[in-house]
Amino acid sequence: MKEKNKVLELYSPLNGTLVPRGEVLDMVFSSKMLGDGAAVLPTEGKIYAPVNGTLTTVAETKHAFGFQTEEGYELLIHFGLETVALEGTPFLVHAKVGDKVKVGDLIAEVNMELLAEKNVKTITPVIIATPTEDKTILFHYGKVKAGDTIVTVIEEKETVAAAETVKEEKTVEEVKDYKEKKEKK
C-alpha cells in the first residue's frame, strides 16, 4: 500500500497566468535542465515570495531569485528572458540574501513599461531545483494571483500494514494489542 504525503506547496510569486514550462522559449528552462517547474506570464511587475523559507540568492543583475523552503527544497524564480542583458536596470529589490520570507512578502518590483519598450519577454520560470524524480508534481495552470497555489509536490511512500509485520503465529488478540500500541506511538 502507498501512502501519499504532500511535501511542498509552491505559491505564485506573481499575478498572471501559470503555463507549462514547455512554453518557455529557452531550452535551459523548458528541458528541465535546472529542475522541474512551470512559468508565469505576469500581468504586473511585483514579485512575491512563493514559499516560507529563506531568500538564498539574488542575481547580480536582479532578475533571478533563489529560495530554500522550510522543507529544504531549493527554488528559482527567473523573471523574464534576456533580462540579464539589462544589468538590473528595470528591477528594484526589496529583500536581501539571508532574509527569512513568508508567502506573499514583496521581494522585488519590475518596471514592466521598460521591458515592453525593449521588447523583452516577461515569461517567468518558477523552478524546483531540488530533484523531484521520485515525486508526483501537480501543476495548477490558469489565471493566478500572487499567493495562489501553483504547484503541489506529493511523495508516495510504501507502507506495510500492521498485521503484515506481526509473525503469523500471533493470535488475533495479540495482533490487536500490537496495532493499538503502534497507534499510540
Secondary structure, DSSP 4 states (H G I P E B T S, - for coil): -EEEEEEEEEE-SSSEEEEEGGGSS-HHHHTTSS-EEEEEEESSSEEE-SSSEEEEEE-TTSSEEEEEETTS-EEEEE-SSS-GGGTTTTEEE---TT-EE-TT-EEEEE-HHHHHHTT----EEEEE-S--TTEEEEE--EEE-TTSEEEEEEEEEE---HHHHS-TTS-HHHHHHHHHHHHH-
